[in-house]
Amino acid sequence: MAVTIGTDGLVDTVAINPRALRKGAQAIEELTREAVREAQRDWFGRLAAQDPAPASKERLRARLEEIQAEYSLRMEEINRLMAGLLSTR
């Protein structure tokens, strides 16, 4: 599973390997969570490198927290969709 984040800080793409669908809902949830977190770390690192001033780091951290809250809601939606896909197999 792979997730990329756009320049706006929002999820841009999500790629799911079909093999992941065989692992069950809980495994898919964990794979998705880890992929999103890795994408967030990468995004935050790129932004911090562009503007390393301490005040900007705090702004970036606050924005990242907002984005994480939004991702949590999206993750719940993805998990419901994935569970629905798995239950119809």
C-alpha positions in Angstrom: 0.0 0.0 0.0 1.3 3.5 -0.8 0.0 6.9 -0.1 1.2 10.3 -1.4 0.4 13.7 -0.1 0.0 16.7 -2.3 1.5 20.1 -1.8 -1.7 21.2 0.0 -1.1 18.6 2.7 -4.0 16.4 1.7 -3.9 12.8 0.5 -3.2 12.9 -3.3 -3.1 9.2 -4.2 -3.7 5.8 -2.5 -2.5 2.6 -4.2 -3.7 -0.7 -2.8 -2.0 -3.9 -3.8 -4.7 -6.5 -4.6 -2.8 -9.0 -2.3 -3.6 -6.7 0.7 -7.3 -7.4 0.2 -6.7 -11.0 1.1 -5.3 -10.1 4.5 -8.6 -9.0 6.2 -10.0 -5.7 7.4 -7.7 -5.3 10.4 -4.6 -5.8 8.4 -5.8 -3.4 5.7 -6.5 -0.8 8.4 -3.0 -1.2 9.8 -1.4 -1.1 6.3 -3.4 2.0 5.4 -2.6 3.8 8.7 1.2 3.1 8.3 1.1 4.3 4.7 -0.6 7.5 5.6 1.7 8.1 8.5 4.8 7.6 6.3 3.4 10.0 3.7 2.8 12.5 6.5 6.3 12.2 7.8 7.7 12.7 4.3 5.5 15.7 3.7 6.3 17.3 7.0 10.0 16.7 6.5 9.9 18.4 3.0 8.0 21.4 4.4 10.4 21.8 7.4 13.4 21.6 5.1 11.9 24.5 3.0 11.3 26.8 6.0 13.4 25.7 9.0 12.6 28.6 11.3 11.2 27.5 14.7 8.0 29.5 14.4 7.3 27.8 11.0 7.9 24.4 12.5 5.1 25.1 15.1 2.8 26.2 12.3 3.6 23.1 10.3 3.1 20.9 13.4 -0.4 22.5 14.0 -1.3 22.0 10.4 -0.1 18.4 10.5 -2.4 17.8 13.5 -5.3 19.2 11.6 -4.5 17.0 8.7 -4.2 13.9 10.9 -7.7 14.6 12.3 -9.1 14.8 8.8 -7.2 11.6 7.9 -8.8 9.8 10.8 -12.2 10.6 9.4 -11.1 9.5 6.0 -9.5 6.3 7.3 -12.8 5.4 9.0 -14.5 5.8 5.6 -11.9 3.8 3.8 -12.1 1.0 6.4 -15.9 0.9 6.0 -15.5 0.6 2.2 -12.8 -2.0 2.5 -14.9 -4.1 5.0 -17.8 -3.9 2.5 -15.5 -5.1 -0.3 -14.2 -8.0 1.8 -17.7 -9.0 2.9 -18.9 -9.3 -0.7 -16.1 -11.6 -1.7 
